[in-house]
Amino acid sequence: MNGYTIAVVGATGAVGTKMIQMLEQANFPINEVKLLASKRSAGKKALFNGKEIEIQETTADSFENVDIALFSAGGSISKQFAPEAVERGAVVIDNTSAYRMDAEVPLVVPEVNEEAIRSHKGIIANPNCSTIQMMVALEPIRKQYGLDRVIVSTYQAVSGAGVSAVKEMKEQAQHMLNDEPYEAAILPSGGDKKHFPIAFNALPQIDLFTEDGYTFEELKMINETKKIMGDDHIKVSATCVRIPVVSGHSESVYIEVKEDGASVASIQELMKNAPGVELQDDPDNQVYPTALEAEGKKETFVGRIRKDRDLDKGYHMWIVSDNLIKGAAWNSVQIAESLHKLKLIKTTN
Amino acid sequence: MNGYTIAVVGATGAVGTKMIQMLEQANFPINEVKLLASKRSAGKKALFNGKEIEIQETTADSFENVDIALFSAGGSISKQFAPEAVERGAVVIDNTSAYRMDAEVPLVVPEVNEEAIRSHKGIIANPNCSTIQMMVALEPIRKQYGLDRVIVSTYQAVSGAGVSAVKEMKEQAQHMLNDEPYEAAILPSGGDKKHFPIAFNALPQIDLFTEDGYTFEELKMINETKKIMGDDHIKVSATCVRIPVVSGHSESVYIEVKEDGASVASIQELMKNAPGVELQDDPDNQVYPTALEAEGKKETFVGRIRKDRDLDKGYHMWIVSDNLIKGAAWNSVQIAESLHKLKLIKTTN
């Protein structure tokens, strides 16, 4: 059978393990899956379509004969190995922030800007998790009514910080439930000086702070939105907050549209027909999205759409999606599907 | 000693128990504290200044000789007994939503509009928890620069829904940590049809829904802000969300001021000098407020003050306070202190 050889870099991580699951559901033929990780994880095994695959250490030579390499092992690993993979003929789909704002690298949410992948030069970037779900929901509104302004406050899950952060949250929670002392060594950001407990708490810091008081996570949402929508004039601001949820980012999003004619009903109608979106918006019956319900699903769920009480063109909504699935693994596999669908990739063997 | 007789109605509740603690720290003389609750709780005992007090069933006659009655036993209890208390000469400080929007009833955050209590006709309303902390932080900014607009997304603690909701969250969390089935019977709102788990989740519903898609909690923030600040023209919108925190509401607040001249530094300076506010805003050293740190404290903590990147008069900030303390019990006791300080109350005995 003529199929692709796919490499997953970071195969033991929170996103990597989901990438393997999502590849099982991909709409393209796969000949071989190579699972790559750090030396520490080499020799471990994982299942792909019921078959055991041994995890190998990532080296430059790992990418020989690889057609598509999905990276999710941190920015420094991408910087080190993505060019090696490209040199060996692979197309890299990178889920780190390493290349996202590189003008040469398309930043793609297939429901929004699939065509951008045509211009790739070997690397395609997968946007930040919190950006992706917002793009899927807002793009149909932008296309219909224009988008002047976005203000988002996030309620982000701990799995976005990796498996060890989830483990720590659960340990903290158990200690707190037992009225025992607890420790914090990971969040808000592995590379930062101080650490705070996340269990039964809310941390208004994701990633490091920049000079103007915003975090890098907030700047990712701001800058990636403009790049993906191809419009530098959209006003975007973000406050990114970690809350004690395992998986599933929630977002309180305020938008101002440009054109007349929008209404709650018309935006609901757009959401019903939007690819990748499921409308869950029926306040009378308490229908709205929640993180626990979204966990494990591919869709972006939108609810609580309501008009601002003061501004005619202002709307509020609540956008939820599984940060590991649509926010990371599924979006990456969708990009691979797009490469296949648009015939932008050939098998090397 | 010439002191007041104080009644606490709802003395066994999440707020009532904090009211007793806060009364121990009040700046006025107390002769007697009467602890009132439902028939079910009558006979239980609680400590006030180390002295055991038996809890009595609330009846109209409970308010004989009471000077100040603090109510926090739900709106229907306030509707039933507040007029009885007033008839017997007590001043009622009501922590429910029963009278807040009544034009005859002052709605008071002492740091903001203490003078409003002079017009009371027997009942003074304590604002909603999520409103109070926002008012304490925003009023100094409004006074200096005017306030055109507020958009707030809340991260509200479970204790706002009472002791039983906290108990249920902890049980759910324990079951989830054990990978066991769990139940939800209380949140998002005791009086609503459906219930959702709050542990490791975020619920975009607090209180019931109104006809236009906003919840009553959101309308409380919108309407109470205008009443407390005495300005119907401030544009206010709110998205109120419950997260798995025991006590301590966090708020992501966006404001637009009216006048020129504001800056991050000038707003930080206002916060440093604002009564009831503690500035915790030093991103370089990861200093910002969190719910866990605010728990048990009387202050409202403000941090992450930063300029909107697109609008010159737009600012974002993160406001945290203990919803049971400043958001309820402490603000009520502060109102009692104001009554005493402004000589608006005499002892009946």
Boltz contact constraints between the chains, C-beta under 6 A:
constraints:
  - contact:
      token1: [A, 151]
      token2: [B, 254]
      max_distance: 6.0
  - contact:
      token1: [A, 153]
      token2: [B, 153]
      max_distance: 6.0
  - contact:
      token1: [A, 153]
      token2: [B, 252]
      max_distance: 6.0
  - contact:
      token1: [A, 155]
      token2: [B, 202]
      max_distance: 6.0
  - contact:
      token1: [A, 170]
      token2: [B, 177]
      max_distance: 6.0
  - contact:
      token1: [A, 173]
      token2: [B, 173]
      max_distance: 6.0
  - contact:
      token1: [A, 174]
      token2: [B, 177]
      max_distance: 6.0
  - contact:
      token1: [A, 177]
      token2: [B, 170]
      max_distance: 6.0
  - contact:
      token1: [A, 177]
      token2: [B, 174]
      max_distance: 6.0
  - contact:
      token1: [A, 194]
      token2: [B, 286]
      max_distance: 6.0
  - contact:
      token1: [A, 200]
      token2: [B, 245]
      max_distance: 6.0
  - contact:
      token1: [A, 200]
      token2: [B, 246]
      max_distance: 6.0
  - contact:
      token1: [A, 201]
      token2: [B, 290]
      max_distance: 6.0
  - contact:
      token1: [A, 201]
      token2: [B, 291]
      max_distance: 6.0
  - contact:
      token1: [A, 201]
      token2: [B, 292]
      max_distance: 6.0
  - contact:
      token1: [A, 202]
      token2: [B, 155]
      max_distance: 6.0
  - contact:
      token1: [A, 202]
      token2: [B, 250]
      max_distance: 6.0
  - contact:
      token1: [A, 202]
      token2: [B, 291]
      max_distance: 6.0
  - contact:
      token1: [A, 204]
      token2: [B, 288]
      max_distance: 6.0
  - contact:
      token1: [A, 204]
      token2: [B, 304]
      max_distance: 6.0
  - contact:
      token1: [A, 204]
      token2: [B, 318]
      max_distance: 6.0
  - contact:
      token1: [A, 209]
      token2: [B, 283]
      max_distance: 6.0
  - contact:
      token1: [A, 213]
      token2: [B, 283]
      max_distance: 6.0
  - contact:
      token1: [A, 213]
      token2: [B, 306]
      max_distance: 6.0
  - contact:
      token1: [A, 235]
      token2: [B, 310]
      max_distance: 6.0
  - contact:
      token1: [A, 237]
      token2: [B, 308]
      max_distance: 6.0
  - contact:
      token1: [A, 239]
      token2: [B, 252]
      max_distance: 6.0
  - contact:
      token1: [A, 239]
      token2: [B, 316]
      max_distance: 6.0
  - contact:
      token1: [A, 243]
      token2: [B, 243]
      max_distance: 6.0
  - contact:
      token1: [A, 244]
      token2: [B, 244]
      max_distance: 6.0
  - contact:
      token1: [A, 245]
      token2: [B, 200]
      max_distance: 6.0
  - contact:
      token1: [A, 246]
      token2: [B, 200]
      max_distance: 6.0
  - contact:
      token1: [A, 250]
      token2: [B, 202]
      max_distance: 6.0
  - contact:
      token1: [A, 252]
      token2: [B, 153]
      max_distance: 6.0
  - contact:
      token1: [A, 252]
      token2: [B, 239]
      max_distance: 6.0
  - contact:
      token1: [A, 254]
      token2: [B, 151]
      max_distance: 6.0
  - contact:
      token1: [A, 283]
      token2: [B, 209]
      max_distance: 6.0
  - contact:
      token1: [A, 283]
      token2: [B, 213]
      max_distance: 6.0
  - contact:
      token1: [A, 286]
      token2: [B, 194]
      max_distance: 6.0
  - contact:
      token1: [A, 288]
      token2: [B, 204]
      max_distance: 6.0
  - contact:
      token1: [A, 290]
      token2: [B, 201]
      max_distance: 6.0
  - contact:
      token1: [A, 291]
      token2: [B, 201]
      max_distance: 6.0
  - contact:
      token1: [A, 291]
      token2: [B, 202]
      max_distance: 6.0
  - contact:
      token1: [A, 292]
      token2: [B, 201]
      max_distance: 6.0
  - contact:
      token1: [A, 304]
      token2: [B, 204]
      max_distance: 6.0
  - contact:
      token1: [A, 306]
      token2: [B, 213]
      max_distance: 6.0
  - contact:
      token1: [A, 308]
      token2: [B, 237]
      max_distance: 6.0
  - contact:
      token1: [A, 310]
      token2: [B, 235]
      max_distance: 6.0
  - contact:
      token1: [A, 316]
      token2: [B, 239]
      max_distance: 6.0
  - contact:
      token1: [A, 318]
      token2: [B, 204]
      max_distance: 6.0
